[in-house]
């Protein structure tokens, strides 16, 4: 009898808490209609090819990698550093044979004192950085002086600057056109979480995905006109890339498992090809409760985990959005792909190292 009474009290207390407890960041919860998942047949058939990837330079949390004018790879770390990685000092081979045996030489190049996510070099050799909270930054490659280019757009602060990109195949970061125009995204109005001196974007991104409200934007910056809104109401607008002929820009809508195209000029024939990183498999539980905001509100208040086992997966797409190649394996979740001379270099949001994969005609 006493146990039953205690259980009733606990149930009442829990019900009251769940009723009155606020959602994180006062997040409004929406719903969405789930689109069918493509069958894993043909080019999308499961494989383990990326299990042969190599661990290279120890760079903590480099979400994006970009090739610099000096031939080195550059990535932004969780503690605010831009790290330069010398590709010529290591050797690529299967991790099962030589884990961490071929580490590349790294240099702490500049610190933006925040969370650098998207990176790209401009035609002057200076680095453009999408820093999560400050916005779009310019880093002088010689003096390392940092200038804020944009932190506000269309009546709203940039709370989650992410992914500027250039017109180079395989890039998923900040995009810079030949005339200096920069395309980048403000992924969400929910800012990354600060943990000590480190800003962690993972919790904010999961919160955005679970609440399913279109808070993301695609932005364009020019020195003459400032920051312009191209698209809004995007569900977590993460990766951005520019077509090789600059006729369109692509932006990933991560929770919807799709890529949006914004036409800039030309006949809309859709040429080009790109690498896209699939940060995680689609979550059957999350999609099952997509029409039920109340259930997802409950999950948020109870802080129930929804993350599955990390799985590396990338796809190559043609200009019509068709998958022409699919590579996957039991590796860390991949957040960006950069192709250089037959090698694919992978960025990872939380892994302690960047990784690389040797392409061949059989893949």
C-alpha positions in Angstrom: 0.0 0.0 0.0 2.8 2.4 0.9 4.7 1.5 -2.3 1.6 2.2 -4.4 1.1 5.6 -2.6 4.8 6.5 -3.3 4.4 5.5 -7.0 1.3 7.7 -7.3 3.1 10.6 -5.8 6.1 10.1 -8.2 3.8 9.9 -11.1 1.9 13.1 -10.1 5.2 14.9 -9.5 6.6 13.8 -12.9 3.4 14.7 -14.7 3.4 18.2 -13.1 7.0 18.7 -14.0 6.5 17.7 -17.6 3.5 20.0 -17.8 5.2 23.1 -16.4 8.8 22.5 -17.3 9.9 24.9 -20.1 11.5 23.6 -23.3 15.2 24.5 -23.8 15.5 28.0 -25.3 11.7 28.2 -25.3 11.8 26.0 -28.4 8.5 25.7 -30.3 7.9 22.1 -31.5 6.5 21.5 -34.9 5.6 18.4 -37.0 6.5 17.2 -40.5 5.5 14.7 -43.2 8.2 12.0 -43.6 9.3 11.3 -47.2 10.1 7.7 -48.2 13.7 6.6 -47.7 15.3 5.4 -51.0 15.8 1.7 -51.2 19.4 0.5 -50.5 19.7 -1.1 -54.0 22.1 -0.6 -56.9 24.6 2.2 -56.3 23.1 2.7 -52.8 23.6 -1.0 -51.7 25.3 -1.2 -48.3 29.1 -1.5 -48.3 32.1 -1.2 -45.9 34.6 0.6 -48.1 35.2 3.5 -45.8 36.4 1.1 -43.1 39.7 1.4 -45.0 40.0 5.1 -44.1 43.2 6.3 -42.4 43.5 8.4 -39.3 45.7 11.4 -40.0 46.6 14.6 -38.1 45.2 14.8 -34.6 42.7 17.7 -35.1 39.9 17.7 -32.6 36.5 18.4 -34.1 37.3 19.7 -37.5 33.8 19.8 -39.0 35.1 21.2 -42.3 38.5 20.8 -44.1 39.6 23.2 -46.9 42.7 23.1 -49.1 44.8 26.2 -48.6 46.9 28.1 -51.2 50.0 26.5 -49.7 48.8 23.0 -50.3 48.0 22.3 -46.7 44.6 21.4 -45.3 42.9 23.7 -42.8 40.3 22.8 -40.2 38.6 24.5 -37.3 38.8 22.9 -33.8 36.5 22.8 -30.8 38.7 25.2 -28.9 38.7 27.9 -31.5 42.0 27.1 -33.4 42.4 27.0 -37.1 44.9 24.2 -37.6 47.0 23.7 -40.8 47.8 20.1 -41.7 50.8 19.3 -44.0 49.5 16.6 -46.3 53.1 15.7 -47.4 54.2 14.4 -44.0 52.1 11.2 -43.7 51.0 8.1 -45.6 47.4 6.9 -46.2 46.7 3.3 -45.4 44.0 1.1 -43.8 43.3 2.0 -40.2 43.2 -1.7 -39.3 46.9 -2.0 -40.3 48.3 1.3 -39.2 46.0 3.2 -36.8 47.6 6.6 -36.0 51.0 5.4 -37.5 51.1 8.0 -40.2 50.2 11.3 -38.4 50.5 14.4 -40.4 52.4 17.5 -39.2 50.1 20.1 -37.9 50.4 23.8 -37.0 48.1 26.0 -34.8 47.6 28.7 -37.4 45.1 31.2 -35.8 42.6 31.3 -33.0 39.2 32.9 -33.6 38.1 32.5 -30.0 34.9 30.7 -30.7 33.7 27.7 -32.7 34.9 27.8 -36.4 32.7 25.7 -38.6 32.9 26.6 -42.3 36.2 27.7 -43.9 37.3 28.9 -47.3 40.2 30.9 -48.7 39.5 34.0 -50.9 41.4 34.9 -54.0 43.9 37.0 -51.8 44.8 33.9 -49.8 43.0 35.1 -46.7 40.7 32.8 -44.8 36.9 33.3 -44.5 35.4 31.6 -41.5 31.9 30.9 -40.5 32.2 31.1 -36.7 29.1 29.8 -34.9 28.3 32.9 -32.8 30.3 35.8 -34.2 29.1 35.3 -37.8 31.2 35.6 -40.9 34.9 36.4 -40.2 37.9 37.4 -42.3 41.3 36.2 -41.1 44.4 37.9 -42.7 46.8 35.2 -43.6 49.9 37.2 -42.7 49.0 39.2 -39.6 46.2 36.8 -38.4 44.1 39.9 -37.7 40.4 39.0 -37.5 37.6 41.2 -38.9 33.9 40.5 -38.6 32.3 40.8 -42.0 28.7 39.9 -41.0 26.9 39.2 -37.8 23.4 40.4 -38.6 20.9 39.8 -41.5 17.4 40.8 -42.2 16.5 41.9 -38.6 18.1 38.9 -36.9 21.5 38.1 -35.4 23.5 35.3 -37.0 23.3 32.7 -34.2 24.7 29.6 -35.9 27.0 30.7 -38.8 27.9 27.6 -40.8 29.4 26.5 -44.0 30.6 29.1 -46.5 31.7 27.4 -49.7 33.7 27.8 -52.9 33.1 26.4 -56.4 35.3 23.4 -56.0 33.9 19.8 -56.3 33.6 18.0 -53.1 33.6 21.1 -50.8 31.0 21.5 -48.1 31.9 24.7 -46.4 31.9 28.5 -47.1 31.4 29.3 -50.9 33.2 32.1 -52.6 32.4 33.1 -56.2 35.0 34.6 -58.6 33.8 38.1 -57.9 34.3 37.6 -54.1 30.6 37.0 -53.3 30.4 34.7 -50.2 27.5 32.2 -49.8 27.0 30.8 -46.3 24.3 29.6 -44.0 22.8 30.6 -40.6 21.8 27.1 -39.6 19.5 27.9 -36.7 18.4 30.6 -34.3 19.3 28.2 -31.5 23.0 29.0 -30.5 25.6 26.4 -29.8 26.1 25.4 -26.1 29.1 26.9 -24.3 31.0 24.4 -22.1 33.9 26.2 -20.5 35.9 27.8 -23.3 34.4 25.4 -25.9 31.3 25.9 -27.9 29.5 22.6 -28.8 27.1 22.8 -31.8 25.9 19.3 -31.4 23.2 19.8 -28.7 21.8 22.9 -30.5 21.6 21.0 -33.8 19.8 18.0 -32.2 17.4 20.4 -30.5 16.7 22.0 -33.8 16.1 18.6 -35.5 13.8 17.3 -32.8 11.7 20.5 -32.6 11.4 20.6 -36.4 10.9 24.3 -36.9 12.5 25.9 -40.0 14.9 28.3 -38.4 17.8 28.2 -41.0 18.7 30.6 -43.7 20.9 30.8 -46.8 22.8 34.1 -47.0 24.9 36.0 -49.5 27.6 38.6 -48.5 29.2 41.2 -50.7 31.4 44.1 -49.7 29.2 46.5 -51.6 25.8 45.3 -50.5 26.4 43.6 -47.1 24.4 40.5 -46.2 21.4 39.5 -48.2 18.8 36.8 -47.4 18.4 34.3 -50.3 16.3 31.6 -48.6 14.7 31.3 -45.1 12.5 28.8 -43.3 15.0 26.0 -43.9 15.3 23.1 -41.5 18.9 23.4 -40.2 20.6 24.7 -43.2 24.0 23.2 -42.8 26.3 22.4 -45.8 26.6 24.9 -48.7 28.4 24.6 -52.0 28.5 26.5 -55.3 28.3 25.0 -58.8 31.5 25.0 -60.8 29.9 27.5 -63.3 28.3 29.5 -60.4 24.9 29.0 -61.9 23.4 27.7 -58.6 24.2 27.2 -55.0 23.2 24.1 -53.0 22.3 24.0 -49.3 21.7 20.9 -47.2 18.4 20.7 -45.2 19.7 18.1 -42.8 16.6 16.9 -40.9 14.7 16.6 -44.1 17.4 14.4 -45.7 17.5 16.6 -48.8 19.5 19.2 -50.6 17.9 22.4 -51.9 19.1 24.3 -55.0 18.9 28.0 -55.4 19.4 29.2 -59.0 21.6 32.2 -59.6 21.9 32.5 -63.4 21.9 30.6 -66.6 19.5 28.1 -68.3 19.0 25.8 -65.3 20.6 22.7 -66.9 22.1 21.4 -63.7 25.6 20.5 -64.6 28.4 19.5 -62.1 29.0 16.9 -59.5 29.5 17.0 -55.7 30.3 14.9 -52.6 27.8 15.0 -49.8 28.5 13.8 -46.3 25.5 12.0 -44.6 26.2 12.8 -41.0 23.9 10.0 -39.7 21.4 7.4 -40.9 17.8 8.5 -40.8 16.3 7.7 -37.4 13.2 5.5 -37.6 12.0 6.4 -34.1 12.3 10.2 -34.7 10.4 9.8 -38.1 7.7 7.7 -36.4 6.9 10.5 -34.0 7.2 13.2 -36.7 3.5 14.0 -36.6 3.3 14.2 -32.8 4.9 17.4 -31.4 3.7 16.5 -27.8 5.7 13.3 -27.8 8.8 15.1 -29.0 8.3 17.8 -26.4 8.3 15.0 -23.8 11.5 13.6 -25.1 13.1 17.1 -24.9 12.0 17.6 -21.3 13.2 14.2 -20.2 16.4 14.6 -22.3 16.1 11.1 -23.7 18.9 10.1 -26.1 18.1 9.7 -29.8 21.6 9.3 -31.2 22.5 6.0 -32.8 25.9 4.4 -33.4 28.3 6.6 -35.4 28.4 5.6 -39.1 30.4 7.2 -41.9 28.6 7.6 -45.2 29.3 9.8 -48.2 27.6 10.0 -51.6 28.7 11.5 -55.0 25.9 13.3 -56.8 25.6 14.6 -60.4 24.1 18.0 -61.3 20.6 16.4 -61.4 20.8 15.2 -57.9 21.3 11.6 -58.8 23.6 9.4 -56.6 26.4 8.0 -58.8 28.6 6.6 -56.0 28.1 5.7 -52.3 30.8 4.9 -49.8 30.3 4.0 -46.2 31.7 2.1 -43.2 31.9 1.9 -39.4 33.9 5.1 -38.9 33.2 8.3 -37.1 30.3 10.4 -38.5 31.5 12.4 -41.4 30.6 16.1 -41.7 32.5 17.2 -44.8 34.4 15.9 -47.8 37.3 17.5 -49.6 38.8 15.8 -52.6 42.5 16.4 -53.4 44.5 14.5 -56.0 42.5 11.2 -55.7 42.3 11.4 -51.9 39.1 12.1 -49.9 39.7 14.0 -46.7 36.9 13.8 -44.1 36.0 16.3 -41.4 34.4 15.1 -38.2 32.5 17.3 -35.6 33.7 15.3 -32.5 36.5 12.9 -33.6 40.0 13.5 -32.4 41.5 13.2 -35.9 40.8 13.9 -39.5 40.7 10.9 -41.8 41.5 10.2 -45.4 40.4 7.6 -48.0 42.2 6.6 -51.2 39.8 6.6 -54.2 40.3 4.0 -56.9 38.6 2.9 -60.1 37.0 0.0 -58.3 35.1 2.2 -55.8 
